[in-house]
Amino acid sequence: MPRGTIPSMNKHPIWRILHEQGRSQKWLAKRIGRSHGHVRHCSIGQRNPGHEFRQRCADVLGIPVDMLFREVA
């Protein structure tokens, strides 16, 4: 997969927003004090993100929580 490409298999808004901001999951993980694996698992649906995780991500990215963590089809 070419660098900078958003994986089509993942429709979570966090992927799109990170890509648009030129940031990575590792960057986000460091800013919110979580592991890269935790961020990845939440963004692909393998882990249910808690309220604190959702709020920290939204604050760091400057995005409302409901926009960042809405239901994805």
C-alpha positions as CSV (number, residue, x, y, z in Angstrom):
1,M,0.0,0.0,0.0
2,P,1.5,3.4,-1.0
3,R,2.5,5.7,1.8
4,G,-0.3,8.1,2.8
5,T,-3.1,5.8,1.6
6,I,-6.0,5.3,3.9
7,P,-6.8,1.6,4.2
8,S,-10.1,1.0,2.4
9,M,-11.0,-1.8,4.8
10,N,-11.1,0.6,7.7
11,K,-14.0,3.2,7.7
12,H,-13.5,4.6,11.2
13,P,-13.4,8.4,11.1
14,I,-10.2,8.5,13.1
15,W,-8.2,7.2,10.1
16,R,-9.6,9.9,7.8
17,I,-9.0,12.7,10.3
18,L,-5.4,11.6,11.1
19,H,-4.7,11.3,7.4
20,E,-6.2,14.8,6.7
21,Q,-4.1,16.3,9.5
22,G,-0.9,14.5,8.3
23,R,-0.7,12.6,11.5
24,S,-0.3,9.0,12.5
25,Q,-1.8,6.6,15.0
26,K,1.6,6.6,16.8
27,W,1.5,10.4,17.1
28,L,-2.0,10.2,18.5
29,A,-1.1,7.4,20.9
30,K,1.8,9.4,22.3
31,R,-0.4,12.5,22.8
32,I,-3.1,10.7,24.7
33,G,-0.8,8.5,26.7
34,R,-1.9,5.2,25.2
35,S,0.0,2.5,23.2
36,H,-0.1,2.5,19.4
37,G,-1.7,-0.9,19.7
38,H,-4.5,0.4,21.9
39,V,-5.3,3.2,19.4
40,R,-5.2,0.7,16.5
41,H,-7.5,-1.8,18.2
42,C,-10.0,0.9,19.0
43,S,-9.9,2.3,15.5
44,I,-10.5,-1.1,13.8
45,G,-13.2,-2.2,16.3
46,Q,-11.3,-4.8,18.2
47,R,-11.6,-2.9,21.4
48,N,-14.4,-0.7,22.6
49,P,-13.0,2.8,23.3
50,G,-13.9,4.1,26.8
51,H,-15.2,7.6,27.5
52,E,-11.8,8.9,28.6
53,F,-10.1,7.5,25.4
54,R,-12.7,9.1,23.2
55,Q,-12.5,12.5,24.9
56,R,-8.7,12.6,24.8
57,C,-8.6,11.7,21.1
58,A,-11.2,14.4,20.3
59,D,-9.4,17.0,22.3
60,V,-6.0,16.3,20.8
61,L,-7.4,16.2,17.2
62,G,-9.7,19.3,17.8
63,I,-12.8,17.3,16.7
64,P,-16.1,16.9,18.6
65,V,-16.4,13.5,20.2
66,D,-19.6,12.6,18.4
67,M,-18.0,13.3,15.0
68,L,-14.9,11.2,15.8
69,F,-16.7,8.3,17.4
70,R,-20.0,7.9,15.6
71,E,-21.3,4.6,14.4
72,V,-19.7,3.4,11.2
73,A,-21.5,1.1,8.7
